[in-house]
Amino acid sequence: MSDLAAKQCTPCRGGVPPLTGAALKNLLAQVSGWQAMREHHLAKEYAFPDFAAALAFVNRVGSLAEEQGHHPDVYLAWGKVRIEIWTHKIDGLTESDFILAAKIDGLEAL
């Protein structure tokens, strides 16, 4: 388990600047395969052998999101799932977004 995956997401109350530059790149280096889109949101696509496996993954992501109180955008198609994460309260990225990304990566192995 990565250091990020061991942490818990914390609710953003607003009033904090979104991560950018070196701080963002440091956290991005700790999650595999995720892209920081325009320094605004994280995105990653997962491949699965069929629709059922992709749907099962989406359901695990949904349970995790509820547990963490942090909800990504999830796009499901036959054999693939795309996840996008950002903190809506500040319209940008926080450490919690990277924590959720690391936790989602841990679900893939199940």
N, CA, C and O atoms as a printed pandas DataFrame, in Angstrom:
     atom_number atom_name residue_name chain_id  residue_number  x_coord  y_coord  z_coord
0              1         N          MET        A               1    0.847   -1.180    0.000
1              2        CA          MET        A               1    0.000    0.000    0.000
2              3         C          MET        A               1    0.890    1.240    0.000
3              4         O          MET        A               1    1.838    1.328    0.780
4              5         N          SER        A               2    0.588    2.183   -0.863
5              6        CA          SER        A               2    1.369    3.416   -0.919
6              7         C          SER        A               2    1.069    4.282    0.299
7              8         O          SER        A               2    0.063    4.092    0.982
8              9         N          ASP        A               3    1.961    5.237    0.558
9             10        CA          ASP        A               3    1.739    6.171    1.670
10            11         C          ASP        A               3    0.425    6.917    1.495
11            12         O          ASP        A               3   -0.310    7.128    2.459
12            13         N          LEU        A               4    0.132    7.318    0.253
13            14        CA          LEU        A               4   -1.113    8.039    0.002
14            15         C          LEU        A               4   -2.321    7.154    0.277
15            16         O          LEU        A               4   -3.295    7.610    0.877
16            17         N          ALA        A               5   -2.273    5.904   -0.151
17            18        CA          ALA        A               5   -3.409    5.002    0.030
18            19         C          ALA        A               5   -3.695    4.725    1.498
19            20         O          ALA        A               5   -4.816    4.358    1.851
20            21         N          ALA        A               6   -2.710    4.895    2.347
21            22        CA          ALA        A               6   -2.895    4.658    3.785
22            23         C          ALA        A               6   -3.591    5.832    4.480
23            24         O          ALA        A               6   -4.061    5.692    5.609
24            25         N          LYS        A               7   -3.659    6.982    3.813
25            26        CA          LYS        A               7   -4.295    8.166    4.394
26            27         C          LYS        A               7   -5.798    8.149    4.134
27            28         O          LYS        A               7   -6.297    7.336    3.356
28            29         N          GLN        A               8   -6.505    9.051    4.790
29            30        CA          GLN        A               8   -7.939    9.219    4.596
30            31         C          GLN        A               8   -8.199   10.562    3.909
31            32         O          GLN        A               8   -7.504   11.546    4.165
32            33         N          CYS        A               9   -9.193   10.589    3.047
33            34        CA          CYS        A               9   -9.599   11.847    2.431
34            35         C          CYS        A               9  -10.198   12.745    3.514
35            36         O          CYS        A               9  -10.887   12.277    4.420
36            37         N          THR        A              10   -9.921   14.038    3.400
37            38        CA          THR        A              10  -10.496   14.990    4.336
38            39         C          THR        A              10  -11.343   15.988    3.557
39            40         O          THR        A              10  -10.941   16.439    2.485
40            41         N          PRO        A              11  -12.501   16.332    4.083
41            42        CA          PRO        A              11  -13.376   17.257    3.375
42            43         C          PRO        A              11  -12.713   18.624    3.205
43            44         O          PRO        A              11  -12.063   19.132    4.119
44            45         N          CYS        A              12  -12.887   19.191    2.051
45            46        CA          CYS        A              12  -12.371   20.537    1.772
46            47         C          CYS        A              12  -13.449   21.543    2.159
47            48         O          CYS        A              12  -14.602   21.423    1.747
48            49         N          ARG        A              13  -13.066   22.515    2.939
49            50        CA          ARG        A              13  -14.011   23.534    3.374
50            51         C          ARG        A              13  -13.953   24.780    2.488
51            52         O          ARG        A              13  -14.667   25.754    2.724
52            53         N          GLY        A              14  -13.096   24.736    1.469
53            54        CA          GLY        A              14  -12.941   25.894    0.609
54            55         C          GLY        A              14  -11.901   26.848    1.183
55            56         O          GLY        A              14  -11.377   26.633    2.276
56            57         N          GLY        A              15  -11.617   27.883    0.445
57            58        CA          GLY        A              15  -10.687   28.893    0.922
58            59         C          GLY        A              15   -9.224   28.508    0.830
59            60         O          GLY        A              15   -8.365   29.256    1.296
60            61         N          VAL        A              16   -8.919   27.368    0.244
61            62        CA          VAL        A              16   -7.524   26.966    0.041
62            63         C          VAL        A              16   -7.249   26.957   -1.457
63            64         O          VAL        A              16   -8.127   26.614   -2.249
64            65         N          PRO        A              17   -6.051   27.327   -1.842
65            66        CA          PRO        A              17   -5.750   27.321   -3.272
66            67         C          PRO        A              17   -5.552   25.885   -3.773
67            68         O          PRO        A              17   -5.059   25.038   -3.028
68            69         N          PRO        A              18   -5.929   25.605   -5.019
69            70        CA          PRO        A              18   -5.684   24.282   -5.575
70            71         C          PRO        A              18   -4.180   24.052   -5.754
71            72         O          PRO        A              18   -3.404   24.995   -5.911
72            73         N          LEU        A              19   -3.794   22.783   -5.726
73            74        CA          LEU        A              19   -2.397   22.431   -5.958
74            75         C          LEU        A              19   -1.994   22.748   -7.392
75            76         O          LEU        A              19   -2.770   22.545   -8.326
76            77         N          THR        A              20   -0.769   23.249   -7.556
77            78        CA          THR        A              20   -0.219   23.519   -8.884
78            79         C          THR        A              20    1.281   23.264   -8.830
79            80         O          THR        A              20    1.841   23.008   -7.764
80            81         N          GLY        A              21    1.914   23.337   -9.972
81            82        CA          GLY        A              21    3.368   23.306  -10.062
82            83         C          GLY        A              21    4.024   22.127   -9.384
83            84         O          GLY        A              21    3.584   20.988   -9.536
84            85         N          ALA        A              22    5.090   22.403   -8.625
85            86        CA          ALA        A              22    5.912   21.359   -8.008
86            87         C          ALA        A              22    5.126   20.533   -6.993
87            88         O          ALA        A              22    5.326   19.322   -6.904
88            89         N          ALA        A              23    4.245   21.158   -6.233
89            90        CA          ALA        A              23    3.455   20.415   -5.240
90            91         C          ALA        A              23    2.566   19.387   -5.928
91            92         O          ALA        A              23    2.434   18.258   -5.457
92            93         N          LEU        A              24    1.964   19.778   -7.031
93            94        CA          LEU        A              24    1.119   18.867   -7.800
94            95         C          LEU        A              24    1.968   17.744   -8.400
95            96         O          LEU        A              24    1.586   16.576   -8.326
96            97         N          LYS        A              25    3.103   18.082   -8.987
97            98        CA          LYS        A              25    3.976   17.082   -9.618
98            99         C          LYS        A              25    4.504   16.073   -8.600
99           100         O          LYS        A              25    4.642   14.892   -8.918
100          101         N          ASN        A              26    4.798   16.519   -7.395
101          102        CA          ASN        A              26    5.273   15.619   -6.345
102          103         C          ASN        A              26    4.221   14.558   -6.025
103          104         O          ASN        A              26    4.547   13.375   -5.925
104          105         N          LEU        A              27    2.983   14.963   -5.865
105          106        CA          LEU        A              27    1.910   14.011   -5.575
106          107         C          LEU        A              27    1.600   13.135   -6.789
107          108         O          LEU        A              27    1.322   11.945   -6.641
108          109         N          LEU        A              28    1.646   13.711   -7.970
109          110        CA          LEU        A              28    1.378   12.948   -9.196
110          111         C          LEU        A              28    2.386   11.816   -9.364
111          112         O          LEU        A              28    2.040   10.748   -9.868
112          113         N          ALA        A              29    3.615   12.040   -8.951
113          114        CA          ALA        A              29    4.654   11.009   -9.050
114          115         C          ALA        A              29    4.366    9.818   -8.129
115          116         O          ALA        A              29    4.967    8.754   -8.283
116          117         N          GLN        A              30    3.456    9.995   -7.181
117          118        CA          GLN        A              30    3.147    8.937   -6.223
118          119         C          GLN        A              30    1.955    8.071   -6.628
119          120         O          GLN        A              30    1.617    7.116   -5.928
120          121         N          VAL        A              31    1.317    8.398   -7.752
121          122        CA          VAL        A              31    0.199    7.593   -8.263
122          123         C          VAL        A              31    0.520    7.167   -9.692
123          124         O          VAL        A              31    0.941    7.979  -10.516
124          125         N          SER        A              32    0.320    5.912   -9.965
125          126        CA          SER        A              32    0.734    5.343  -11.248
126          127         C          SER        A              32   -0.331    5.488  -12.334
127          128         O          SER        A              32   -1.477    5.076  -12.155
128          129         N          GLY        A              33    0.065    6.076  -13.456
129          130        CA          GLY        A              33   -0.810    6.132  -14.613
130          131         C          GLY        A              33   -1.847    7.241  -14.616
131          132         O          GLY        A              33   -2.594    7.379  -15.584
132          133         N          TRP        A              34   -1.908    8.024  -13.567
133          134        CA          TRP        A              34   -2.856    9.129  -13.511
134          135         C          TRP        A              34   -2.267   10.338  -14.234
135          136         O          TRP        A              34   -1.056   10.560  -14.212
136          137         N          GLN        A              35   -3.130   11.107  -14.868
137          138        CA          GLN        A              35   -2.711   12.336  -15.540
138          139         C          GLN        A              35   -3.378   13.520  -14.858
139          140         O          GLN        A              35   -4.545   13.449  -14.471
140          141         N          ALA        A              36   -2.645   14.589  -14.715
141          142        CA          ALA        A              36   -3.210   15.840  -14.208
142          143         C          ALA        A              36   -3.610   16.670  -15.419
143          144         O          ALA        A              36   -2.756   17.228  -16.108
144          145         N          MET        A              37   -4.876   16.748  -15.669
145          146        CA          MET        A              37   -5.404   17.447  -16.834
146          147         C          MET        A              37   -5.503   18.947  -16.546
147          148         O          MET        A              37   -6.313   19.383  -15.729
148          149         N          ARG        A              38   -4.660   19.727  -17.234
149          150        CA          ARG        A              38   -4.632   21.186  -17.085
150          151         C          ARG        A              38   -4.497   21.630  -15.624
151          152         O          ARG        A              38   -4.995   22.688  -15.240
152          153         N          GLU        A              39   -3.817   20.807  -14.814
153          154        CA          GLU        A              39   -3.659   21.067  -13.378
154          155         C          GLU        A              39   -5.009   21.273  -12.693
155          156         O          GLU        A              39   -5.086   21.934  -11.658
156          157         N          HIS        A              40   -6.061   20.713  -13.263
157          158        CA          HIS        A              40   -7.416   20.880  -12.724
158          159         C          HIS        A              40   -7.983   19.592  -12.148
159          160         O          HIS        A              40   -8.580   19.605  -11.071
160          161         N          HIS        A              41   -7.801   18.465  -12.866
161          162        CA          HIS        A              41   -8.350   17.203  -12.382
162          163         C          HIS        A              41   -7.444   16.048  -12.765
163          164         O          HIS        A              41   -6.637   16.146  -13.690
164          165         N          LEU        A              42   -7.595   14.948  -12.033
165          166        CA          LEU        A              42   -6.868   13.730  -12.320
166          167         C          LEU        A              42   -7.738   12.839  -13.192
167          168         O          LEU        A              42   -8.960   12.821  -13.041
168          169         N          ALA        A              43   -7.118   12.104  -14.100
169          170        CA          ALA        A              43   -7.859   11.194  -14.967
170          171         C          ALA        A              43   -7.042    9.931  -15.197
171          172         O          ALA        A              43   -5.818    9.967  -15.325
172          173         N          LYS        A              44   -7.762    8.809  -15.247
173          174        CA          LYS        A              44   -7.135    7.531  -15.559
174          175         C          LYS        A              44   -8.184    6.606  -16.146
175          176         O          LYS        A              44   -9.344    6.618  -15.734
176          177         N          GLU        A              45   -7.757    5.797  -17.121
177          178        CA          GLU        A              45   -8.640    4.808  -17.718
178          179         C          GLU        A              45   -8.131    3.414  -17.373
179          180         O          GLU        A              45   -6.936    3.130  -17.466
180          181         N          TYR        A              46   -9.052    2.561  -16.978
181          182        CA          TYR        A              46   -8.746    1.170  -16.626
182          183         C          TYR        A              46   -9.373    0.255  -17.674
183          184         O          TYR        A              46  -10.486    0.512  -18.133
184          185         N          ALA        A              47   -8.667   -0.809  -18.054
185          186        CA          ALA        A              47   -9.176   -1.779  -19.025
186          187         C          ALA        A              47   -9.580   -3.070  -18.306
187          188         O          ALA        A              47   -8.929   -3.498  -17.352
188          189         N          PHE        A              48  -10.671   -3.677  -18.787
189          190        CA          PHE        A              48  -11.194   -4.922  -18.230
190          191         C          PHE        A              48  -11.565   -5.870  -19.366
191          192         O          PHE        A              48  -11.779   -5.429  -20.495
192          193         N          PRO        A              49  -11.644   -7.164  -19.078
193          194        CA          PRO        A              49  -11.920   -8.125  -20.147
194          195         C          PRO        A              49  -13.358   -8.086  -20.661
195          196         O          PRO        A              49  -13.636   -8.580  -21.753
196          197         N          ASP        A              50  -14.270   -7.504  -19.887
197          198        CA          ASP        A              50  -15.671   -7.475  -20.310
198          199         C          ASP        A              50  -16.450   -6.431  -19.510
199          200         O          ASP        A              50  -15.900   -5.765  -18.632
200          201         N          PHE        A              51  -17.725   -6.302  -19.824
201          202        CA          PHE        A              51  -18.570   -5.320  -19.159
202          203         C          PHE        A              51  -18.761   -5.656  -17.682
203          204         O          PHE        A              51  -18.723   -4.764  -16.834
204          205         N          ALA        A              52  -18.964   -6.927  -17.373
205          206        CA          ALA        A              52  -19.226   -7.336  -15.987
206          207         C          ALA        A              52  -18.055   -6.978  -15.066
207          208         O          ALA        A              52  -18.269   -6.498  -13.953
208          209         N          ALA        A              53  -16.836   -7.207  -15.518
209          210        CA          ALA        A              53  -15.658   -6.887  -14.701
210          211         C          ALA        A              53  -15.533   -5.373  -14.511
211          212         O          ALA        A              53  -15.190   -4.908  -13.423
212          213         N          ALA        A              54  -15.811   -4.608  -15.564
213          214        CA          ALA        A              54  -15.762   -3.148  -15.469
214          215         C          ALA        A              54  -16.823   -2.644  -14.488
215          216         O          ALA        A              54  -16.554   -1.762  -13.673
216          217         N          LEU        A              55  -18.021   -3.207  -14.573
217          218        CA          LEU        A              55  -19.105   -2.807  -13.681
218          219         C          LEU        A              55  -18.780   -3.151  -12.226
219          220         O          LEU        A              55  -19.063   -2.362  -11.325
220          221         N          ALA        A              56  -18.196   -4.308  -11.996
221          222        CA          ALA        A              56  -17.806   -4.695  -10.632
222          223         C          ALA        A              56  -16.797   -3.694  -10.063
223          224         O          ALA        A              56  -16.873   -3.330   -8.890
224          225         N          PHE        A              57  -15.861   -3.255  -10.892
225          226        CA          PHE        A              57  -14.882   -2.252  -10.464
226          227         C          PHE        A              57  -15.584   -0.937  -10.126
227          228         O          PHE        A              57  -15.287   -0.320   -9.103
228          229         N          VAL        A              58  -16.505   -0.512  -10.972
229          230        CA          VAL        A              58  -17.257    0.719  -10.717
230          231         C          VAL        A              58  -17.984    0.629   -9.373
231          232         O          VAL        A              58  -18.008    1.598   -8.614
232          233         N          ASN        A              59  -18.568   -0.517   -9.082
233          234        CA          ASN        A              59  -19.267   -0.677   -7.805
234          235         C          ASN        A              59  -18.308   -0.589   -6.623
235          236         O          ASN        A              59  -18.661   -0.030   -5.584
236          237         N          ARG        A              60  -17.094   -1.136   -6.765
237          238        CA          ARG        A              60  -16.095   -1.012   -5.696
238          239         C          ARG        A              60  -15.661    0.445   -5.529
239          240         O          ARG        A              60  -15.486    0.920   -4.407
240          241         N          VAL        A              61  -15.488    1.148   -6.645
241          242        CA          VAL        A              61  -15.139    2.577   -6.585
242          243         C          VAL        A              61  -16.251    3.349   -5.879
243          244         O          VAL        A              61  -15.972    4.225   -5.061
244          245         N          GLY        A              62  -17.493    3.035   -6.186
245          246        CA          GLY        A              62  -18.619    3.711   -5.547
246          247         C          GLY        A              62  -18.643    3.502   -4.040
247          248         O          GLY        A              62  -18.896    4.438   -3.281
248          249         N          SER        A              63  -18.381    2.280   -3.611
249          250        CA          SER        A              63  -18.334    1.993   -2.166
250          251         C          SER        A              63  -17.199    2.752   -1.491
251          252         O          SER        A              63  -17.368    3.308   -0.406
252          253         N          LEU        A              64  -16.044    2.769   -2.142
253          254        CA          LEU        A              64  -14.900    3.506   -1.607
254          255         C          LEU        A              64  -15.207    4.999   -1.518
255          256         O          LEU        A              64  -14.896    5.643   -0.516
256          257         N          ALA        A              65  -15.812    5.542   -2.559
257          258        CA          ALA        A              65  -16.144    6.973   -2.575
258          259         C          ALA        A              65  -17.072    7.329   -1.415
259          260         O          ALA        A              65  -16.889    8.360   -0.768
260          261         N          GLU        A              66  -18.049    6.494   -1.155
261          262        CA          GLU        A              66  -18.957    6.741   -0.035
262          263         C          GLU        A              66  -18.214    6.672    1.292
263          264         O          GLU        A              66  -18.432    7.494    2.182
264          265         N          GLU        A              67  -17.335    5.683    1.416
265          266        CA          GLU        A              67  -16.552    5.519    2.644
266          267         C          GLU        A              67  -15.665    6.733    2.905
267          268         O          GLU        A              67  -15.527    7.177    4.045
268          269         N          GLN        A              68  -15.064    7.265    1.839
269          270        CA          GLN        A              68  -14.135    8.389    1.961
270          271         C          GLN        A              68  -14.835    9.753    1.938
271          272         O          GLN        A              68  -14.226   10.765    2.287
272          273         N          GLY        A              69  -16.095    9.788    1.535
273          274        CA          GLY        A              69  -16.805   11.061    1.423
274          275         C          GLY        A              69  -16.235   11.944    0.324
275          276         O          GLY        A              69  -16.281   13.172    0.400
276          277         N          HIS        A              70  -15.695   11.287   -0.701
277          278        CA          HIS        A              70  -15.078   12.021   -1.822
278          279         C          HIS        A              70  -15.463   11.278   -3.095
279          280         O          HIS        A              70  -15.140   10.100   -3.247
280          281         N          HIS        A              71  -16.145   11.950   -4.001
281          282        CA          HIS        A              71  -16.819   11.266   -5.100
282          283         C          HIS        A              71  -16.265   11.663   -6.472
283          284         O          HIS        A              71  -16.386   12.814   -6.890
284          285         N          PRO        A              72  -15.655   10.697   -7.167
285          286        CA          PRO        A              72  -15.122   10.973   -8.503
286          287         C          PRO        A              72  -16.228   10.911   -9.548
287          288         O          PRO        A              72  -17.325   10.421   -9.280
288          289         N          ASP        A              73  -15.930   11.408  -10.727
289          290        CA          ASP        A              73  -16.784   11.172  -11.882
290          291         C          ASP        A              73  -16.348    9.837  -12.466
291          292         O          ASP        A              73  -15.153    9.600  -12.643
292          293         N          VAL        A              74  -17.300    8.965  -12.766
293          294        CA          VAL        A              74  -17.012    7.612  -13.234
294          295         C          VAL        A              74  -17.734    7.390  -14.553
295          296         O          VAL        A              74  -18.940    7.615  -14.660
296          297         N          TYR        A              75  -16.981    6.945  -15.563
297          298        CA          TYR        A              75  -17.528    6.680  -16.886
298          299         C          TYR        A              75  -17.316    5.206  -17.201
299          300         O          TYR        A              75  -16.183    4.725  -17.226
300          301         N          LEU        A              76  -18.417    4.489  -17.442
301          302        CA          LEU        A              76  -18.385    3.052  -17.681
302          303         C          LEU        A              76  -18.722    2.746  -19.129
303          304         O          LEU        A              76  -19.691    3.275  -19.674
304          305         N          ALA        A              77  -17.922    1.891  -19.749
305          306        CA          ALA        A              77  -18.189    1.394  -21.099
306          307         C          ALA        A              77  -17.774   -0.074  -21.128
307          308         O          ALA        A              77  -17.170   -0.570  -20.176
308          309         N          TRP        A              78  -18.090   -0.755  -22.196
309          310        CA          TRP        A              78  -17.729   -2.170  -22.288
310          311         C          TRP        A              78  -16.213   -2.296  -22.176
311          312         O          TRP        A              78  -15.470   -1.787  -23.014
312          313         N          GLY        A              79  -15.773   -2.977  -21.136
313          314        CA          GLY        A              79  -14.354   -3.271  -20.963
314          315         C          GLY        A              79  -13.477   -2.115  -20.524
315          316         O          GLY        A              79  -12.252   -2.244  -20.515
316          317         N          LYS        A              80  -14.070   -0.992  -20.162
317          318        CA          LYS        A              80  -13.230    0.106  -19.680
318          319         C          LYS        A              80  -13.990    1.018  -18.734
319          320         O          LYS        A              80  -15.212    1.155  -18.793
320          321         N          VAL        A              81  -13.211    1.630  -17.864
321          322        CA          VAL        A              81  -13.743    2.601  -16.907
322          323         C          VAL        A              81  -12.784    3.787  -16.891
323          324         O          VAL        A              81  -11.569    3.610  -16.800
324          325         N          ARG        A              82  -13.325    4.974  -16.978
325          326        CA          ARG        A              82  -12.528    6.200  -16.851
326          327         C          ARG        A              82  -12.961    6.893  -15.563
327          328         O          ARG        A              82  -14.150    7.057  -15.287
328          329         N          ILE        A              83  -11.964    7.290  -14.790
329          330        CA          ILE        A              83  -12.211    7.985  -13.524
330          331         C          ILE        A              83  -11.616    9.385  -13.625
331          332         O          ILE        A              83  -10.490    9.556  -14.091
332          333         N          GLU        A              84  -12.375   10.380  -13.189
333          334        CA          GLU        A              84  -11.884   11.752  -13.086
334          335         C          GLU        A              84  -12.144   12.235  -11.666
335          336         O          GLU        A              84  -13.232   12.052  -11.120
336          337         N          ILE        A              85  -11.120   12.858  -11.077
337          338        CA          ILE        A              85  -11.202   13.298   -9.689
338          339         C          ILE        A              85  -10.735   14.748   -9.582
339          340         O          ILE        A              85   -9.714   15.123  -10.157
340          341         N          TRP        A              86  -11.484   15.550   -8.850
341          342        CA          TRP        A              86  -11.030   16.870   -8.431
342          343         C          TRP        A              86  -11.900   17.306   -7.269
343          344         O          TRP        A              86  -12.941   16.706   -7.000
344          345         N          THR        A              87  -11.478   18.333   -6.597
345          346        CA          THR        A              87  -12.226   18.862   -5.458
346          347         C          THR        A              87  -13.110   19.991   -5.960
347          348         O          THR        A              87  -12.637   21.082   -6.279
348          349         N          HIS        A              88  -14.384   19.710   -6.021
349          350        CA          HIS        A              88  -15.339   20.658   -6.595
350          351         C          HIS        A              88  -15.400   21.967   -5.803
351          352         O          HIS        A              88  -15.606   23.035   -6.379
352          353         N          LYS        A              89  -15.223   21.882   -4.505
353          354        CA          LYS        A              89  -15.335   23.060   -3.642
354          355         C          LYS        A              89  -14.340   24.162   -4.043
355          356         O          LYS        A              89  -14.637   25.350   -3.913
356          357         N          ILE        A              90  -13.151   23.753   -4.534
357          358        CA          ILE        A              90  -12.158   24.755   -4.942
358          359         C          ILE        A              90  -11.896   24.706   -6.451
359          360         O          ILE        A              90  -11.051   25.438   -6.966
360          361         N          ASP        A              91  -12.631   23.836   -7.151
361          362        CA          ASP        A              91  -12.489   23.678   -8.603
362          363         C          ASP        A              91  -11.036   23.415   -9.003
363          364         O          ASP        A              91  -10.499   24.042   -9.916
364          365         N          GLY        A              92  -10.423   22.475   -8.298
365          366        CA          GLY        A              92   -9.041   22.113   -8.567
366          367         C          GLY        A              92   -8.636   20.919   -7.727
367          368         O          GLY        A              92   -9.490   20.204   -7.202
368          369         N          LEU        A              93   -7.345   20.702   -7.600
369          370        CA          LEU        A              93   -6.815   19.511   -6.933
370          371         C          LEU        A              93   -6.323   19.778   -5.517
371          372         O          LEU        A              93   -5.715   20.811   -5.236
372          373         N          THR        A              94   -6.602   18.819   -4.630
373          374        CA          THR        A              94   -6.080   18.819   -3.266
374          375         C          THR        A              94   -5.407   17.467   -3.022
375          376         O          THR        A              94   -5.489   16.565   -3.855
376          377         N          GLU        A              95   -4.748   17.339   -1.884
377          378        CA          GLU        A              95   -4.122   16.056   -1.559
378          379         C          GLU        A              95   -5.154   14.938   -1.518
379          380         O          GLU        A              95   -4.842   13.809   -1.900
380          381         N          SER        A              96   -6.362   15.214   -1.071
381          382        CA          SER        A              96   -7.399   14.182   -1.001
382          383         C          SER        A              96   -7.691   13.554   -2.360
383          384         O          SER        A              96   -8.040   12.375   -2.433
384          385         N          ASP        A              97   -7.554   14.322   -3.427
385          386        CA          ASP        A              97   -7.768   13.767   -4.766
386          387         C          ASP        A              97   -6.727   12.686   -5.071
387          388         O          ASP        A              97   -7.047   11.659   -5.670
388          389         N          PHE        A              98   -5.497   12.923   -4.659
389          390        CA          PHE        A              98   -4.423   11.952   -4.872
390          391         C          PHE        A              98   -4.581   10.745   -3.941
391          392         O          PHE        A              98   -4.263    9.618   -4.318
392          393         N          ILE        A              99   -5.065   10.986   -2.746
393          394        CA          ILE        A              99   -5.345    9.888   -1.819
394          395         C          ILE        A              99   -6.403    8.970   -2.422
395          396         O          ILE        A              99   -6.245    7.749   -2.423
396          397         N          LEU        A             100   -7.481    9.559   -2.935
397          398        CA          LEU        A             100   -8.535    8.748   -3.552
398          399         C          LEU        A             100   -7.998    7.993   -4.762
399          400         O          LEU        A             100   -8.328    6.823   -4.953
400          401         N          ALA        A             101   -7.181    8.641   -5.578
401          402        CA          ALA        A             101   -6.601    7.973   -6.744
402          403         C          ALA        A             101   -5.788    6.743   -6.318
403          404         O          ALA        A             101   -5.909    5.677   -6.923
404          405         N          ALA        A             102   -4.968    6.893   -5.289
405          406        CA          ALA        A             102   -4.159    5.775   -4.804
406          407         C          ALA        A             102   -5.042    4.659   -4.264
407          408         O          ALA        A             102   -4.749    3.483   -4.482
408          409         N          LYS        A             103   -6.103    5.001   -3.575
409          410        CA          LYS        A             103   -7.018    3.990   -3.045
410          411         C          LYS        A             103   -7.756    3.269   -4.182
411          412         O          LYS        A             103   -7.970    2.059   -4.114
412          413         N          ILE        A             104   -8.137    4.000   -5.204
413          414        CA          ILE        A             104   -8.804    3.380   -6.359
414          415         C          ILE        A             104   -7.864    2.398   -7.039
415          416         O          ILE        A             104   -8.285    1.310   -7.431
416          417         N          ASP        A             105   -6.607    2.763   -7.183
417          418        CA          ASP        A             105   -5.639    1.843   -7.779
418          419         C          ASP        A             105   -5.557    0.532   -6.985
419          420         O          ASP        A             105   -5.367   -0.537   -7.565
420          421         N          GLY        A             106   -5.700    0.620   -5.678
421          422        CA          GLY        A             106   -5.675   -0.580   -4.844
422          423         C          GLY        A             106   -6.875   -1.481   -5.077
423          424         O          GLY        A             106   -6.790   -2.687   -4.841
424          425         N          LEU        A             107   -7.986   -0.928   -5.531
425          426        CA          LEU        A             107   -9.183   -1.724   -5.812
426          427         C          LEU        A             107   -9.013   -2.589   -7.049
427          428         O          LEU        A             107   -9.609   -3.662   -7.144
428          429         N          GLU        A             108   -8.208   -2.132   -7.994
429          430        CA          GLU        A             108   -8.057   -2.842   -9.259
430          431         C          GLU        A             108   -7.546   -4.261   -9.047
431          432         O          GLU        A             108   -7.898   -5.172   -9.796
432          433         N          ALA        A             109   -6.708   -4.446   -8.018
433          434        CA          ALA        A             109   -6.102   -5.758   -7.774
434          435         C          ALA        A             109   -7.087   -6.767   -7.186
435          436         O          ALA        A             109   -6.808   -7.966   -7.195
436          437         N          LEU        A             110   -8.216   -6.317   -6.684
437          438        CA          LEU        A             110   -9.178   -7.232   -6.044
438          439         C          LEU        A             110   -9.838   -8.153   -7.028
439          440         O          LEU        A             110  -10.668   -8.977   -6.643
